[in-house]
Amino acid sequence: MEEGKVVYYIDEGRIYSGQVTDVEKSGEEFVFSIDSYGDCSGQHRISSAQIGITVFLSKEEAESAVGGEQESYREEST
């Protein structure tokens, strides 16, 4: 995973997009943040194990995970 890559994530049944930041590798696994994912208390660290479950590399994969509901997609401005 490279910093700056746009990914799509599901939060409360809705699809959002954001850029990958702060990638840290640990053997075969890695953790990262998404610039639009988090709250006032700071960014959440996401495990690479979440790719394909709650974080997706394409909008189409994310839509498929939530049942193809395109109206649930919201592009975050960066």
N, C-alpha and C positions, 0 to 999 in steps of 0.2 A: 504494500500500500504506500502510495506516495503523498506527501503533503500537497494540498491544493486540489486534489481530486474531488470531484463532486460525487457525493453519495446520497442515497435516499434512505430515510429511516421512518419507522412507524412509531407513533406516540399516540396513545388513546384512540387507536383505530384510524388515525389520519396519517397521510404521507407528507413528509417534509423533505427538503433538500438542504444540503450544506456542504461546506468544504472541509476536508480532513486536515487536522492540525496536530502537532505534537506527537508524531509517531515514535514509539519506543519499541524496539525489537527485543525479544527475550527468547533466544533459541528459534524454534519454528513458529512460535506465537508472537503476537505483538498487541499493543494497546494503542489507542489513539483517541482524540477528541474530535468533535464536529463543531465548527464555529457557531452554528445556530442552535445547538443542543445544550441546554443547561438553564440555570436560573441565577438569581442574584448571588447565591452562595458559591458560584464557580462552575467550571466546566466538568462534565461527567467523563470519566475514562471508560472507554468501550473496548472490550476484548475482541480480538479477531474471531473468536468463536461465535460472535453474534452476526457475522456476515452470512446472509441467507436466512436469518431468523428474524431479526429486527432492523438490520442494516443491509442495504442492497446496493449493488453496483450499477443498476439501471432502474429507471422509472417503471419499466414494464415488469421487472421482477417484484418490485414493491407492490404494484397494482395487483399482481397475481396473488400475492400473500394476503391482501385484504379483500380478495374477491373481485378484483377488477373494477372497483368503484372509482372511476376517474374523477368524480366530483370531490373526492376526499383529498386530492392532491393540491398542495399549496407550495409554490416556489418561494423560498426565502430570498430576500434581496441581500446581496453580499457587498 
